[in-house]
């Protein structure tokens, strides 16, 4: 496993409320598994991807939108951000989740 890296942007857009952090757990040409953490109050602006993202919440509470519809997730909850669909993510409390992206994007292109 790699060490956590600071996360300030998603798809070239700046997070609000401060930085998050992420680490790459596994990657292959077909998929990328990340662990992502947002402190309470951190949020991603509305964005979309050219891949599907599958989210599994480990801890904390997240809110957001998927194609304009509100979503609220807690530990054990899952969501899918389909390719090309606008979505947001915000940490209500300190949040930690696994995110699987398929097909695998270049990490530096989608997160920094």
Beta strands, then each sheet from edge to edge (+ up, - down):
strand 1: 5-7
strand 2: 9-10
strand 3: 13-14
strand 4: 20-28
strand 5: 31-38
strand 6: 43-47
strand 7: 52-59
strand 8: 62-66
strand 9: 69-73
strand 10: 78-81
strand 11: 87-91
strand 12: 95-102
sheet 1: 1+ 4- 5+ 12- 7+ 10-
sheet 2: 2+ 3-
sheet 3: 6+ 11- 8+ 9-
end
